Amino acid sequence: MQILDLKLVNFRNYSQLNLSFSKNNIIYGKNGMGKQKEGDLKTPKGLFYITKAFGIKENPGTKLKYIKVTENLYACDDDCKYYNQIIDSKKTKHECKGEHLIDYVPQYNYAMCIDFNSENIYPKGSNIFIHVMGKKKYTAGCIALDEESMIAVLKNSTKKTKIYIY
């Protein structure tokens, strides 16, 4: 099993919060690291901006833009103009086949989006999040933390923060 280090760097004041997790309190893609395409069950490696946070639960105190999950929100992985975006199906009128966010408890109690595939090119890979752990011992490509760690990450992140996954 690979060791995963997650580093938060705030470029606004150059402060750094290093978070290293053991295999007991972090999980990632079932097939390891090095995401290549949609559905490969791998987690991307690299330096990423956090684009926004979202959750089924109320904002835990993050300074990031926080979207409260509603019945109409989906993480779209369809081959369409909404690929790799969180959408409100009622507003877009798109019958999304992607993840219905409100159905993923506890995973999406708290989560954040990173800018992997920011050009939204299908099928490069979509909706890579950092979120709360569920029951499985792996993800489809996201990074999952215990809920307490996820809240700490959210509280220590701003729009200037980058996440380094390696």
Order of alpha helices (4+ residues) and beta strands (2+ residues): beta-beta-beta-beta-beta-beta-beta-alpha-beta-beta-beta-beta-alpha-beta
